[in-house]
Amino acid sequence: MRALLDEQLSPRIAELLREAGYDVVAVAECDDLIGSSDAILLEVATTEGRAVITNNIKDFRPLAAELLAQGREHAGLILVPSTRVRTRAAVVLLAGAIEKLLHDHPDGLASSERWIGPLPATGV
């Protein structure tokens, strides 16, 4: 599964996932995407066949639903706990949880969503 990591999440997560063999790009690594609207990010991810990894649930879920209502598909949403803490331990734990999901769904999410549950007490 390919994925696009939303801008508010640490790009270190994408680095860790690439080190584990997954095709994950962080918005923060793409000059042409930094500051783009959520609608544009979902469109780019859809075009590239990438699931969006985000904690911006309130914006991405309605956008994904709108695509489906139009008869269009998207590559999926991976929804993570909302957090402002960016400790190294929290980033590593979150990357590990996302890696497990990517491993469990090698063929992608095909217009569906998956949630990453709360992580152990490291600030996440």
C-alpha positions as CSV (number, residue, x, y, z in Angstrom):
1,M,0.0,0.0,0.0
2,R,1.2,3.5,-0.8
3,A,0.4,6.4,1.5
4,L,0.6,10.2,1.9
5,L,1.4,11.5,5.4
6,D,-0.6,14.7,6.2
7,E,1.4,17.8,7.0
8,Q,0.6,18.1,10.7
9,L,2.2,14.7,11.4
10,S,6.0,14.4,11.8
11,P,7.8,13.6,8.5
12,R,10.0,11.3,10.6
13,I,7.0,8.9,10.5
14,A,7.3,8.6,6.7
15,E,11.1,8.1,7.0
16,L,10.6,5.2,9.4
17,L,8.0,3.6,7.2
18,R,10.2,3.9,4.1
19,E,13.1,2.3,6.1
20,A,10.6,-0.6,6.8
21,G,10.0,-0.9,3.0
22,Y,6.8,1.1,2.6
23,D,6.1,3.7,-0.1
24,V,5.1,6.6,2.1
25,V,5.6,10.3,1.3
26,A,5.1,13.1,3.8
27,V,3.4,16.4,2.6
28,A,6.2,18.2,4.6
29,E,8.7,16.7,2.2
30,C,6.9,18.0,-1.0
31,D,7.4,21.7,-1.6
32,D,4.5,21.6,-4.1
33,L,2.1,20.2,-1.5
34,I,3.0,22.2,1.6
35,G,0.1,24.4,2.6
36,S,-2.3,22.8,0.2
37,S,-5.9,22.4,1.1
38,D,-7.2,19.0,2.3
39,A,-9.3,18.6,-0.8
40,I,-6.2,19.0,-3.0
41,L,-4.2,16.5,-0.8
42,L,-7.0,14.0,-1.1
43,E,-7.1,14.5,-4.9
44,V,-3.3,14.1,-5.2
45,A,-3.4,11.0,-3.0
46,T,-6.3,9.5,-5.0
47,T,-4.5,10.2,-8.3
48,E,-1.3,8.6,-7.0
49,G,-3.2,5.6,-5.4
50,R,-2.1,6.6,-1.9
51,A,-4.1,6.3,1.3
52,V,-4.0,9.5,3.4
53,I,-2.6,9.2,6.9
54,T,-4.0,12.0,9.0
55,N,-5.3,13.0,12.4
56,N,-7.4,15.7,10.7
57,I,-10.5,13.5,10.9
58,K,-13.1,16.3,10.8
59,D,-12.0,17.5,7.4
60,F,-10.9,14.3,5.6
61,R,-13.8,12.1,6.4
62,P,-16.4,14.5,4.8
63,L,-14.1,15.0,1.8
64,A,-13.8,11.2,1.3
65,A,-17.5,10.8,1.7
66,E,-18.1,13.5,-1.0
67,L,-15.9,11.6,-3.4
68,L,-17.9,8.4,-2.8
69,A,-21.2,10.3,-3.3
70,Q,-19.9,11.5,-6.7
71,G,-19.3,7.9,-7.6
72,R,-15.5,8.3,-7.3
73,E,-13.1,6.1,-5.3
74,H,-10.2,7.1,-3.1
75,A,-7.2,5.0,-1.9
76,G,-8.3,5.1,1.8
77,L,-7.9,7.0,5.0
78,I,-5.7,6.0,7.9
79,L,-6.9,7.9,10.9
80,V,-4.6,8.4,13.8
81,P,-5.1,9.7,17.4
82,S,-5.1,13.5,17.6
83,T,-2.0,14.7,19.4
84,R,0.2,17.7,19.7
85,V,3.1,15.8,21.3
86,R,6.0,15.0,19.0
87,T,8.4,13.1,21.3
88,R,10.7,10.7,19.6
89,A,9.0,7.8,21.5
90,A,5.6,8.9,20.3
91,V,6.7,9.2,16.7
92,V,8.3,5.7,16.8
93,L,5.1,4.2,18.4
94,L,2.9,5.8,15.9
95,A,5.1,4.7,13.0
96,G,5.0,1.2,14.3
97,A,1.2,1.2,14.6
98,I,0.9,2.5,11.0
99,E,3.4,0.0,9.8
100,K,1.3,-2.9,11.2
101,L,-1.8,-1.5,9.4
102,L,0.2,-1.2,6.1
103,H,1.4,-4.7,6.5
104,D,-2.1,-6.1,7.2
105,H,-3.5,-4.3,4.1
106,P,-0.9,-4.8,1.3
107,D,-3.5,-4.3,-1.4
108,G,-4.7,-1.0,0.0
109,L,-7.9,0.3,1.5
110,A,-10.0,0.9,-1.5
111,S,-12.3,3.8,-0.4
112,S,-12.4,2.7,3.2
113,E,-10.9,3.9,6.4
114,R,-8.9,2.3,9.3
115,W,-8.3,3.8,12.7
116,I,-5.1,3.6,14.7
117,G,-6.2,3.3,18.3
118,P,-4.8,5.1,21.3
119,L,-1.1,4.4,21.8
120,P,0.6,3.7,25.2
121,A,1.4,6.6,27.5
122,T,4.2,8.5,25.8
123,G,2.2,11.6,25.1
124,V,0.2,10.2,22.2
